[in-house]
Amino acid sequence: MLTLIKDSADNKTASFSSVDLDDSGLLLLLDKIFFDKGYDFRGYKKTSVRRRIKRRMQLNNIETYERYMEFLDLSHLEYQRLFDDLTIKVTSFFRDNHPFYVIKNRIMPDIINNLPSQPFNEIRIWCPGCATGEEPYSIGMLLSDVLKDNMGRFNIRIFGTDISEAALENARLGIYEPSAFKEMKEEYKNRYFFPVGSKYRIKYSVRQLVRYGIQSLVRHTPISRLDLLLCRNVLIYFDRGLQEKALRDFYYALKPGGYLVLGKSEVIMSEFRDAFREIDREARIYQKKG
């Protein structure tokens, strides 16, 4: 997932820990990144952000935030490298596959059965922090599998959003390395992909179900009237205030009875337990009450 900040630091960073980098300097740097580039990491967990920034500073032989900010003013390339370090792409098709089993066999049939009896009913699904598109395409394959010949009876809108245009360009292209398929059934690969050299491209029948666009959970209005929202392994990198904001946005984005899927290390905060009912604890699937 693209909006994740990798916690593990390499051994080189350890030798840099003796330098005292105060939080006020860190906050000034995060403000600069936001006002210069529009990327808002100010609500992310400071320990993770600090570790990633320290690594970039060490690689450039810089010991203070002030000097690093001056260096960023001189180097567009360093800005891009910093952004890449703060937004680690960790994703694959059907990652941690149990939630997808529950979505296919329980959630999707419930969504479909509760739609009004009219032609071209709309099914709206959102995957924020989608990185290079594996999760939205996984959902598209599941819908194709569930609906089969009835696909044409529905107006399916799957939204994949992220803060990185480069990642979204890769998602739109839909070409993947073999390593992206490690948790996917071979039958899905054979049915929905075709080889492109040593890689594989997802077929147009699935690609055309997904719309990709820039969207920040920190700054932008959420997509609305959703039947299903998957935000997996993103909230763990937000501080409590930003987690609360995101969950509030998700609540209002979902239709009554809509479903929210979180990552395996994430749970609904206590403030929202009256707003959602737990559907599957292991899969971290919740349903909006009402």
The 8 nearest C-alpha neighbors of each residue, nearest first, counted from 0:
[[1, 89, 90, 130, 88, 129, 128, 2],
 [0, 2, 130, 88, 86, 3, 87, 128],
 [1, 3, 86, 128, 0, 233, 4, 87],
 [2, 4, 86, 1, 87, 233, 0, 5],
 [5, 3, 85, 86, 87, 6, 47, 236],
 [4, 6, 7, 87, 3, 47, 85, 51],
 [7, 5, 47, 4, 8, 50, 51, 46],
 [6, 8, 5, 9, 50, 47, 51, 4],
 [9, 7, 12, 6, 10, 50, 51, 54],
 [10, 8, 11, 12, 7, 13, 54, 50],
 [9, 11, 13, 12, 8, 14, 15, 7],
 [12, 10, 9, 13, 14, 15, 54, 8],
 [11, 13, 15, 10, 54, 14, 9, 8],
 [14, 12, 15, 10, 16, 11, 9, 8],
 [13, 15, 12, 16, 11, 17, 10, 18],
 [14, 16, 12, 13, 17, 18, 57, 11],
 [17, 15, 18, 13, 14, 12, 19, 53],
 [16, 18, 15, 19, 14, 13, 20, 12],
 [19, 17, 16, 15, 20, 62, 63, 14],
 [18, 20, 21, 17, 16, 63, 62, 15],
 [21, 19, 18, 22, 63, 24, 64, 25],
 [22, 20, 23, 24, 19, 25, 64, 26],
 [23, 21, 25, 24, 26, 20, 45, 27],
 [24, 22, 26, 25, 21, 27, 20, 28],
 [25, 23, 27, 22, 26, 21, 64, 28],
 [24, 26, 22, 28, 23, 27, 29, 21],
 [27, 25, 29, 23, 28, 24, 22, 30],
 [28, 26, 30, 24, 25, 29, 31, 23],
 [27, 29, 31, 25, 30, 26, 24, 32],
 [30, 28, 26, 32, 31, 27, 41, 25],
 [31, 29, 27, 33, 28, 32, 26, 34],
 [30, 32, 28, 34, 29, 33, 35, 27],
 [33, 31, 29, 35, 30, 36, 34, 38],
 [32, 34, 37, 38, 39, 30, 31, 36],
 [33, 35, 31, 37, 32, 36, 30, 38],
 [36, 34, 32, 33, 31, 37, 38, 30],
 [35, 37, 33, 38, 32, 34, 31, 39],
 [36, 38, 33, 34, 35, 39, 32, 31],
 [39, 37, 33, 36, 32, 40, 162, 34],
 [38, 40, 33, 41, 37, 217, 32, 29],
 [39, 41, 43, 42, 29, 38, 33, 48],
 [42, 40, 39, 43, 29, 26, 30, 45],
 [43, 41, 40, 241, 238, 237, 44, 240],
 [44, 42, 237, 238, 40, 41, 236, 45],
 [45, 43, 238, 237, 46, 47, 236, 48],
 [44, 46, 48, 47, 49, 43, 238, 41],
 [45, 47, 49, 48, 44, 50, 6, 43],
 [48, 46, 50, 45, 6, 49, 44, 4],
 [47, 49, 45, 51, 50, 46, 52, 44],
 [50, 48, 52, 46, 47, 51, 45, 53],
 [51, 49, 53, 47, 48, 52, 46, 54],
 [50, 52, 54, 48, 53, 49, 84, 85],
 [51, 53, 55, 49, 54, 50, 48, 56],
 [54, 52, 56, 50, 55, 51, 49, 57],
 [53, 55, 57, 51, 52, 56, 12, 58],
 [54, 56, 52, 58, 53, 57, 59, 81],
 [57, 55, 61, 53, 59, 54, 58, 60],
 [56, 58, 60, 54, 59, 55, 61, 53],
 [59, 57, 55, 56, 60, 54, 61, 53],
 [58, 60, 56, 57, 61, 55, 67, 54],
 [61, 59, 57, 58, 56, 62, 55, 67],
 [60, 62, 56, 59, 57, 63, 67, 66],
 [61, 63, 56, 60, 18, 64, 57, 66],
 [64, 62, 65, 66, 61, 67, 20, 56],
 [63, 65, 67, 66, 24, 68, 25, 28],
 [64, 66, 68, 63, 67, 69, 24, 28],
 [67, 65, 69, 68, 63, 64, 70, 61],
 [66, 68, 70, 64, 69, 65, 71, 61],
 [69, 67, 71, 65, 70, 66, 64, 72],
 [70, 68, 66, 72, 67, 71, 65, 73],
 [69, 71, 67, 73, 72, 68, 66, 74],
 [72, 70, 68, 74, 73, 69, 78, 67],
 [71, 73, 69, 70, 74, 68, 75, 78],
 [72, 74, 70, 71, 69, 75, 77, 68],
 [75, 73, 71, 76, 77, 72, 70, 78],
 [74, 76, 78, 77, 79, 71, 73, 72],
 [75, 77, 79, 74, 78, 80, 71, 81],
 [78, 76, 80, 74, 79, 75, 81, 71],
 [77, 79, 75, 81, 76, 80, 71, 82],
 [80, 78, 82, 76, 77, 81, 83, 75],
 [79, 81, 77, 83, 82, 78, 76, 84],
 [82, 80, 84, 78, 83, 79, 77, 85],
 [81, 83, 79, 85, 84, 80, 86, 78],
 [82, 84, 80, 86, 81, 85, 79, 87],
 [85, 83, 81, 82, 86, 87, 80, 51],
 [86, 84, 82, 4, 83, 87, 81, 51],
 [87, 85, 2, 83, 1, 3, 4, 84],
 [86, 88, 1, 3, 4, 84, 5, 89],
 [87, 89, 1, 0, 90, 130, 86, 3],
 [90, 88, 0, 87, 1, 91, 3, 130],
 [89, 91, 0, 88, 133, 94, 92, 130],
 [92, 90, 179, 94, 133, 93, 180, 134],
 [91, 93, 133, 94, 180, 137, 134, 179],
 [94, 92, 96, 183, 182, 137, 95, 91],
 [93, 95, 96, 91, 92, 182, 90, 134],
 [96, 94, 97, 93, 98, 182, 99, 263],
 [95, 97, 93, 94, 99, 98, 100, 182],
 [96, 98, 100, 99, 95, 282, 101, 281],
 [99, 97, 282, 101, 100, 96, 102, 95],
 [98, 100, 102, 96, 101, 97, 103, 93],
 [99, 101, 97, 103, 98, 102, 104, 96],
 [102, 100, 98, 104, 99, 105, 103, 106],
 [103, 101, 106, 99, 100, 105, 104, 107],
 [104, 102, 100, 101, 107, 105, 99, 141],
 [103, 105, 101, 102, 100, 106, 108, 107],
 [104, 106, 101, 102, 108, 107, 103, 109],
 [107, 105, 102, 109, 108, 110, 103, 104],
 [106, 108, 110, 109, 103, 102, 105, 111],
 [109, 107, 111, 110, 106, 105, 112, 104],
 [110, 108, 112, 106, 107, 111, 113, 105],
 [109, 111, 107, 113, 108, 112, 106, 114],
 [110, 112, 108, 109, 113, 114, 107, 122],
 [113, 111, 109, 110, 114, 108, 115, 107],
 [114, 112, 110, 111, 109, 115, 108, 116],
 [113, 115, 111, 112, 116, 110, 120, 117],
 [116, 114, 117, 113, 120, 112, 118, 111],
 [117, 115, 114, 118, 120, 113, 112, 119],
 [116, 118, 115, 120, 119, 114, 152, 153],
 [119, 117, 120, 152, 116, 153, 115, 154],
 [120, 118, 153, 152, 154, 121, 117, 151],
 [119, 121, 153, 118, 154, 117, 122, 114],
 [120, 122, 154, 155, 153, 119, 123, 156],
 [121, 123, 155, 156, 154, 226, 120, 124],
 [124, 122, 156, 225, 226, 157, 121, 155],
 [123, 125, 157, 227, 228, 225, 226, 158],
 [126, 124, 158, 228, 157, 159, 127, 229],
 [125, 127, 159, 229, 129, 230, 228, 158],
 [128, 126, 160, 129, 230, 159, 161, 125],
 [127, 129, 161, 2, 1, 130, 160, 0],
 [128, 130, 127, 132, 159, 160, 126, 161],
 [131, 129, 1, 0, 166, 132, 128, 161],
 [132, 130, 170, 166, 169, 167, 133, 129],
 [133, 131, 170, 129, 134, 130, 135, 136],
 [132, 134, 92, 136, 91, 135, 137, 131],
 [133, 135, 137, 136, 132, 92, 138, 129],
 [136, 134, 138, 137, 132, 133, 159, 126],
 [135, 137, 139, 133, 138, 134, 140, 132],
 [138, 136, 134, 140, 135, 139, 92, 93],
 [139, 137, 141, 135, 136, 140, 142, 134],
 [140, 138, 136, 142, 137, 141, 205, 143],
 [139, 141, 143, 137, 138, 142, 144, 136],
 [140, 142, 144, 138, 143, 139, 145, 103],
 [143, 141, 145, 139, 144, 140, 146, 138],
 [142, 144, 140, 146, 141, 147, 145, 139],
 [143, 145, 141, 142, 147, 146, 140, 103],
 [146, 144, 142, 143, 147, 141, 103, 107],
 [147, 145, 149, 150, 143, 144, 142, 148],
 [146, 148, 143, 149, 144, 145, 150, 142],
 [149, 147, 150, 146, 151, 143, 152, 145],
 [148, 150, 146, 151, 147, 152, 153, 143],
 [151, 149, 146, 152, 148, 153, 147, 143],
 [150, 152, 149, 153, 148, 154, 119, 146],
 [153, 151, 119, 150, 149, 118, 154, 120],
 [154, 152, 119, 120, 151, 155, 150, 121],
 [153, 155, 121, 119, 120, 122, 156, 152],
 [154, 156, 122, 121, 153, 123, 208, 157],
 [157, 155, 123, 122, 208, 124, 158, 209],
 [156, 158, 209, 124, 125, 123, 208, 210],
 [159, 157, 125, 210, 209, 211, 126, 124],
 [158, 160, 211, 126, 129, 127, 135, 210],
 [161, 159, 127, 212, 214, 213, 211, 129],
 [160, 162, 128, 213, 214, 163, 129, 130],
 [161, 163, 213, 215, 214, 164, 160, 128],
 [164, 162, 165, 166, 161, 167, 213, 130],
 [163, 165, 167, 166, 168, 162, 213, 161],
 [166, 164, 168, 163, 167, 169, 131, 170],
 [165, 167, 131, 169, 163, 168, 164, 130],
 [168, 166, 170, 164, 169, 165, 131, 171],
 [167, 169, 165, 171, 170, 166, 164, 172],
 [170, 168, 172, 166, 167, 171, 131, 173],
 [169, 171, 131, 132, 167, 173, 168, 172],
 [170, 172, 168, 173, 169, 167, 211, 206],
 [171, 173, 169, 170, 174, 168, 200, 167],
 [172, 174, 170, 171, 200, 201, 169, 175],
 [175, 173, 200, 199, 172, 198, 201, 176],
 [176, 174, 199, 198, 200, 179, 173, 177],
 [175, 177, 198, 178, 179, 199, 174, 197],
 [176, 178, 179, 180, 198, 175, 199, 181],
 [179, 177, 176, 180, 181, 91, 175, 182],
 [180, 178, 91, 177, 176, 181, 92, 175],
 [181, 179, 183, 178, 182, 177, 92, 91],
 [180, 182, 183, 178, 179, 177, 91, 92],
 [183, 181, 180, 93, 94, 92, 184, 96],
 [184, 182, 180, 181, 93, 92, 185, 187],
 [183, 185, 186, 187, 182, 188, 180, 181],
 [184, 186, 188, 187, 189, 183, 180, 190],
 [185, 187, 189, 184, 188, 190, 183, 191],
 [188, 186, 190, 185, 189, 184, 191, 183],
 [187, 189, 185, 192, 186, 190, 191, 184],
 [188, 190, 186, 187, 191, 192, 185, 193],
 [191, 189, 187, 188, 186, 192, 193, 185],
 [190, 192, 202, 188, 187, 201, 189, 193],
 [193, 191, 201, 200, 188, 202, 189, 199],
 [192, 194, 200, 199, 201, 195, 202, 191],
 [195, 193, 199, 198, 196, 200, 192, 197],
 [196, 194, 198, 199, 197, 200, 193, 174],
 [195, 197, 198, 194, 199, 193, 200, 176],
 [196, 198, 195, 194, 199, 176, 177, 175],
 [199, 197, 176, 195, 196, 175, 194, 177],
 [200, 198, 194, 195, 175, 193, 174, 192],
 [199, 201, 174, 192, 173, 193, 194, 175],
 [200, 202, 192, 173, 191, 203, 193, 174],
 [203, 201, 192, 204, 191, 205, 206, 200],
 [202, 204, 206, 205, 207, 201, 208, 191],
 [203, 205, 202, 206, 207, 208, 191, 201],
 [206, 204, 203, 208, 207, 139, 202, 140],
 [207, 205, 203, 208, 209, 204, 202, 201],
 [206, 208, 205, 209, 203, 204, 210, 202],
 [207, 209, 206, 205, 157, 156, 155, 139],
 [210, 208, 157, 207, 158, 206, 211, 156],
 [209, 211, 158, 159, 157, 212, 208, 156],
 [212, 210, 159, 160, 158, 167, 209, 171],
 [211, 213, 160, 214, 159, 210, 161, 167],
 [212, 214, 161, 162, 160, 164, 163, 215],
 [215, 213, 161, 160, 162, 219, 212, 216],
 [216, 214, 217, 219, 218, 162, 161, 213],
 [217, 215, 218, 219, 245, 214, 221, 127],
 [216, 218, 215, 219, 39, 241, 42, 245],
 [219, 217, 215, 216, 220, 39, 214, 38],
 [218, 220, 215, 216, 214, 221, 217, 222],
 [219, 221, 222, 218, 216, 248, 214, 215],
 [222, 220, 223, 219, 252, 248, 216, 249],
 [221, 223, 252, 220, 224, 125, 225, 158],
 [222, 224, 252, 225, 221, 253, 251, 254],
 [225, 223, 254, 253, 252, 226, 123, 222],
 [226, 224, 253, 123, 254, 227, 223, 124],
 [225, 227, 257, 123, 124, 254, 258, 253],
 [226, 228, 258, 124, 225, 257, 259, 125],
 [227, 229, 125, 259, 124, 126, 260, 258],
 [230, 228, 260, 126, 259, 231, 261, 125],
 [231, 229, 261, 127, 126, 260, 233, 228],
 [230, 232, 262, 261, 233, 229, 260, 234],
 [233, 231, 262, 234, 235, 230, 261, 0],
 [232, 234, 235, 231, 3, 236, 2, 230],
 [235, 233, 237, 236, 242, 232, 265, 231],
 [236, 234, 233, 237, 232, 265, 264, 238],
 [235, 237, 234, 43, 44, 233, 3, 4],
 [238, 236, 43, 234, 44, 235, 241, 242],
 [237, 239, 44, 43, 241, 240, 42, 242],
 [238, 240, 242, 241, 243, 237, 42, 44],
 [241, 239, 243, 242, 238, 244, 42, 237],
 [240, 242, 244, 243, 239, 238, 42, 237],
 [243, 241, 239, 245, 240, 244, 237, 234],
 [242, 244, 240, 246, 241, 245, 247, 239],
 [245, 243, 241, 247, 242, 246, 248, 240],
 [244, 246, 248, 242, 247, 243, 249, 241],
 [247, 245, 249, 243, 248, 244, 250, 242],
 [248, 246, 250, 244, 249, 245, 243, 251],
 [247, 249, 245, 251, 246, 250, 252, 244],
 [248, 250, 252, 246, 247, 251, 245, 253],
 [251, 249, 247, 248, 252, 253, 246, 287],
 [250, 252, 248, 249, 253, 247, 223, 254],
 [253, 251, 223, 249, 250, 224, 248, 225],
 [254, 252, 225, 257, 224, 251, 250, 249],
 [253, 255, 257, 224, 225, 256, 226, 252],
 [256, 254, 289, 257, 287, 288, 253, 286],
 [255, 257, 287, 286, 288, 254, 289, 258],
 [258, 256, 226, 254, 253, 287, 255, 286],
 [257, 259, 286, 227, 285, 226, 228, 287],
 [258, 260, 228, 285, 284, 229, 227, 286],
 [261, 259, 284, 229, 283, 230, 228, 285],
 [262, 260, 231, 230, 283, 265, 229, 284],
 [263, 261, 231, 232, 265, 264, 283, 260],
 [262, 264, 265, 283, 261, 282, 232, 281],
 [265, 263, 262, 266, 232, 235, 261, 283],
 [266, 264, 262, 263, 261, 235, 234, 267],
 [267, 265, 268, 283, 264, 261, 262, 263],
 [266, 268, 271, 269, 272, 265, 246, 275],
 [269, 267, 270, 271, 266, 272, 243, 246],
 [268, 270, 272, 271, 267, 273, 266, 274],
 [271, 269, 268, 272, 273, 267, 243, 274],
 [272, 270, 274, 269, 273, 268, 267, 275],
 [273, 271, 269, 274, 275, 270, 267, 268],
 [272, 274, 271, 275, 276, 270, 288, 269],
 [273, 275, 271, 272, 288, 287, 276, 250],
 [276, 274, 287, 286, 288, 272, 273, 285],
 [277, 275, 286, 285, 278, 288, 287, 272],
 [276, 278, 285, 279, 284, 286, 280, 275],
 [277, 279, 285, 284, 276, 286, 280, 283],
 [280, 278, 284, 282, 281, 283, 277, 285],
 [281, 279, 283, 282, 277, 278, 284, 285],
 [280, 282, 283, 279, 263, 98, 284, 97],
 [281, 283, 98, 279, 284, 280, 97, 263],
 [284, 282, 280, 261, 281, 260, 279, 263],
 [283, 285, 260, 279, 278, 282, 259, 277],
 [286, 284, 277, 259, 278, 276, 258, 275],
 [287, 285, 258, 276, 275, 257, 256, 259],
 [286, 288, 275, 256, 257, 255, 274, 258],
 [289, 287, 275, 274, 256, 255, 286, 276],
 [288, 255, 256, 287, 274, 254, 275, 286]]
